[in-house]
Amino acid sequence: MFIIFYVLTLICVLIAVAFTTLLERSVLGYIQLRKGPNKVGMMGLLQPFSDGIKLFFKEQTYPYFSNFLIYYFIPAFMLIMSFVLWMLFPFIMNVYNFNFGALFFLCCTGMGVYGVLLCGWGSNSNYALLGGIRSLAQTISYEVSMALILVCFLILILSFNFIEFMIFQNYTWFIFMSLPLFFCWFSTCLAETNRSPFDFAEGESELVSGFNVEYSSGGFAFIFLSEYMNIIFMSLLSCIIFFGCDLSSIGFFIKLSILVFIFIWVRGTLPRYRYDKLMYLTWSMFLPLSLNYLLFFSGVMLLML
């Protein structure tokens, strides 16, 4: 049962990734006053599958001076890390149940940094290496704030299990008592997934394409799938923590879709940040705010106990 449910989850996630890319291209098209994909299939519904087939059937090239094994296998490693994250999907029937799900999530996101760094380093290209290093500094910085924000809510529910969020948000959502934390969390999610306005790992204007500049065909497709799976997972986690984890209602998945849409909306609206402002944002604004909330929630729990 564990294997069947896990495989079904991954198939659904991969289909969701396909249609998220279509949604992104359509939304960005309308934001920029043009049409998005609308030719392949009805309303362009077959466009993501057409792009996927094209990517996987293109020739796989690799730089002559690259570190071949690392260059070749790291995209698969990034995809596997994204697959592993989806084991945390909180099934109500408890097909599999993580009592330490929050710790497992922090471990997996910490490992995800190595994928981007080794992609850049293994390519043996200056542009790719610079993109990897910038992404490494960015991700490590924002992981500190993300972990502290998560710990704030773990103190409230006194558990590492994501199912507990559903029980504790039965009557009211956590976002009503921690709106500033939600904005910090969402900005951190944008930085963790290398999305605009924090897409410094893929700065087209100065780094050509960033850490994935030397990849083509299947390698690029794996990196692409990994990135969008992480976006959907971070939206899922945001819904679980802030908007009531009621998986038995269709409303939960509508909220998840709205959050994915906001990821896309932000990309179409905001310009890229300056790098020093990016670092200032997390160390001088998000970190103090999350620490203050941590002290506040700790005090509340001590008074209640």
C-alpha positions in Angstrom: 0.0 0.0 0.0 2.9 2.4 0.8 4.5 1.9 -2.6 1.1 2.2 -4.5 0.1 5.4 -2.7 3.6 6.9 -3.1 3.7 6.1 -6.8 0.2 7.5 -7.3 1.2 10.7 -5.4 4.2 11.1 -7.7 2.2 10.6 -10.9 -0.4 13.2 -9.7 2.5 15.6 -8.8 4.2 15.2 -12.2 0.8 15.9 -14.0 0.4 19.0 -11.7 3.9 20.2 -12.7 2.9 19.9 -16.4 -0.2 22.0 -15.9 1.6 24.5 -13.5 4.0 25.3 -16.3 1.1 25.8 -18.7 -0.6 28.1 -16.1 2.6 30.0 -15.6 3.1 30.7 -19.3 -0.6 31.7 -19.8 -0.6 34.0 -16.8 2.7 35.6 -17.8 1.3 36.1 -21.3 -1.8 37.9 -20.0 0.3 40.0 -17.6 2.4 41.1 -20.6 -0.7 41.7 -22.8 -0.1 38.7 -25.2 -1.4 35.2 -25.6 0.2 32.3 -23.9 0.4 28.8 -25.4 -3.0 28.2 -27.2 -2.3 26.1 -30.3 -1.3 22.6 -29.2 -4.5 20.9 -28.2 -7.6 22.6 -26.9 -6.5 25.9 -25.2 -2.9 24.7 -25.3 -3.6 21.9 -22.9 -1.2 19.5 -24.6 1.6 22.1 -24.8 3.5 20.9 -21.6 3.5 17.3 -22.9 4.7 18.4 -26.3 7.5 20.4 -24.6 8.4 17.4 -22.4 8.6 15.0 -25.4 10.8 17.5 -27.3 13.1 17.9 -24.3 13.7 14.2 -23.7 14.3 13.4 -27.4 16.8 16.2 -27.9 20.5 15.3 -28.0 22.2 15.1 -24.6 25.4 17.3 -24.8 28.0 17.7 -22.2 31.0 20.0 -21.9 34.4 18.4 -22.8 36.1 19.7 -19.6 33.2 19.0 -17.2 33.4 16.6 -14.3 31.4 14.0 -16.2 29.9 11.8 -13.4 28.8 14.8 -11.3 27.6 16.7 -14.3 25.5 13.7 -15.5 24.0 12.4 -12.3 23.3 15.6 -10.2 20.1 16.5 -12.1 18.7 13.0 -11.2 19.8 13.6 -7.6 17.8 16.9 -7.5 14.8 15.2 -8.9 15.1 12.3 -6.3 15.3 14.9 -3.5 12.1 16.5 -4.7 10.4 13.1 -4.9 11.5 12.3 -1.4 10.0 15.5 -0.1 6.5 14.3 -1.3 6.7 11.5 1.2 5.6 14.2 3.7 2.2 14.6 2.1 -0.1 14.2 5.2 -2.5 11.5 4.2 -5.5 11.4 6.6 -5.7 7.6 6.4 -2.1 7.4 7.5 -0.8 5.1 4.8 2.5 6.3 6.0 2.9 8.7 8.8 5.9 10.8 9.8 6.1 11.7 13.5 9.2 13.7 12.7 8.0 15.2 9.4 9.2 18.7 10.1 12.7 17.5 10.9 12.7 15.4 7.7 11.6 18.4 5.7 14.5 20.6 7.0 17.0 17.8 6.3 15.7 17.4 2.7 15.8 21.1 2.0 19.3 21.3 3.4 20.4 18.6 1.0 18.8 20.3 -2.0 21.5 23.0 -1.8 24.1 20.5 -2.8 22.3 19.8 -6.1 22.4 23.4 -7.3 26.1 23.8 -6.1 27.3 20.6 -7.8 25.4 21.4 -11.0 27.3 24.6 -11.2 30.7 23.1 -10.2 30.4 19.9 -12.2 29.8 21.9 -15.4 33.2 23.5 -15.1 31.9 26.8 -16.5 32.4 30.2 -14.9 28.8 31.3 -15.4 27.4 28.0 -13.9 29.8 28.1 -11.0 28.9 31.8 -10.2 25.2 30.9 -10.3 25.7 27.9 -8.0 27.7 29.9 -5.4 25.2 32.7 -5.4 22.3 30.2 -4.9 24.2 28.5 -2.1 24.7 31.7 -0.1 21.1 32.7 -0.7 19.5 29.3 0.2 21.6 28.8 3.4 20.7 32.4 4.5 17.0 31.9 4.0 17.0 28.4 5.5 17.8 30.0 8.9 14.7 32.2 8.8 12.5 29.3 7.4 13.6 27.0 10.2 12.8 29.6 12.9 9.4 30.3 11.4 8.6 26.6 11.3 9.8 26.2 14.9 7.4 28.9 16.0 4.5 26.8 14.9 6.0 23.5 16.1 6.1 25.1 19.6 2.4 25.9 19.3 1.3 22.3 18.3 4.1 20.6 20.4 4.7 18.0 17.7 6.8 17.5 14.5 3.9 15.8 12.7 2.1 17.8 10.0 -1.2 16.0 10.7 -1.3 17.9 14.0 -1.7 21.2 12.1 -5.2 19.9 10.9 -6.3 19.2 14.5 -5.0 22.6 15.9 -6.6 24.6 13.1 -10.0 23.1 13.3 -11.6 26.3 14.5 -9.3 29.1 13.3 -6.3 29.3 11.0 -2.8 30.2 12.2 -2.5 33.0 9.7 -5.0 35.2 11.7 -2.5 35.4 14.7 0.7 35.5 12.6 0.1 37.5 9.4 3.6 39.1 9.4 5.1 35.7 9.8 3.2 34.5 6.7 4.7 37.2 4.5 8.1 36.4 5.8 7.5 32.7 5.2 6.2 33.3 1.7 9.2 35.5 0.8 11.5 32.8 2.2 9.7 30.2 0.0 10.3 32.3 -3.1 14.0 32.6 -2.1 14.3 28.8 -1.4 12.8 27.8 -4.7 14.9 30.4 -6.6 11.9 32.2 -7.9 11.6 35.9 -9.0 12.4 38.4 -7.4 15.1 36.2 -5.8 16.2 34.2 -8.9 19.9 35.0 -8.5 20.9 31.4 -9.4 19.4 32.0 -12.9 20.2 35.6 -13.6 19.7 35.7 -17.4 21.0 39.2 -17.7 24.4 38.6 -16.1 24.9 34.8 -15.9 23.3 33.7 -19.2 21.2 31.1 -17.4 23.0 30.5 -14.2 23.8 27.1 -12.7 22.0 25.1 -15.4 23.5 26.9 -18.4 25.4 23.8 -19.7 22.5 21.4 -19.5 20.3 20.2 -22.3 17.8 17.5 -23.0 17.0 15.2 -20.0 19.3 16.9 -17.6 17.6 20.2 -18.0 14.2 18.5 -17.9 15.1 16.9 -14.5 16.2 20.3 -13.0 13.1 21.9 -14.4 10.8 19.2 -12.9 12.6 19.4 -9.6 12.1 23.2 -9.4 8.4 23.1 -10.1 7.8 20.1 -7.7 9.5 22.2 -5.0 7.2 25.2 -5.8 4.1 23.0 -5.5 5.4 21.4 -2.3 6.2 24.8 -0.6 2.7 25.9 -1.5 1.3 22.8 0.1 3.3 23.3 3.2 2.2 27.0 3.4 -1.4 25.7 3.2 -0.8 23.1 6.0 0.9 25.6 8.3 -1.2 28.8 7.8 -4.6 27.9 6.1 -5.9 24.9 8.0 -4.7 21.4 6.9 -8.2 20.1 6.0 -7.2 17.5 3.4 -10.7 16.1 3.2 -12.2 19.3 1.6 -11.8 20.6 -1.9 -11.1 24.0 -0.4 -7.6 22.9 0.7 -6.6 22.2 -2.9 -8.2 25.5 -4.1 -6.0 27.3 -1.5 -3.0 25.4 -2.8 -3.8 26.4 -6.4 -4.2 30.1 -5.3 -0.7 30.0 -3.7 0.9 28.5 -6.8 -0.8 31.3 -8.8 0.7 33.9 -6.4 4.2 32.4 -7.1 3.5 33.0 -10.8 2.0 36.5 -10.2 5.0 37.6 -8.3 7.3 36.6 -11.2 5.3 38.6 -13.6 5.1 41.7 -11.4 8.3 42.3 -9.5 11.8 43.0 -10.8 14.8 41.2 -9.5 16.2 42.3 -6.2 19.8 43.6 -5.8 21.9 40.9 -4.2 23.0 42.9 -1.1 19.4 43.8 -0.5 18.5 40.1 -0.6 20.9 39.3 2.1 19.9 42.4 4.2 16.3 41.3 4.0 16.8 37.9 5.6 19.5 38.8 8.2 18.1 42.3 9.3 14.4 41.9 8.9 13.1 38.3 8.7 15.5 36.9 11.3 14.7 39.4 14.1 11.0 39.2 13.4 10.9 35.4 13.5 13.0 35.4 16.8 10.5 37.8 18.4 7.6 35.6 17.4 9.5 32.6 18.7 9.9 34.3 22.1 6.2 35.4 22.0 4.9 31.9 21.2 7.2 30.3 23.8 5.8 32.7 26.4 2.2 31.9 25.4 2.9 28.2 25.7 4.6 28.5 29.1 1.6 30.5 30.4 -0.8 27.9 29.1 1.2 25.0 30.7 
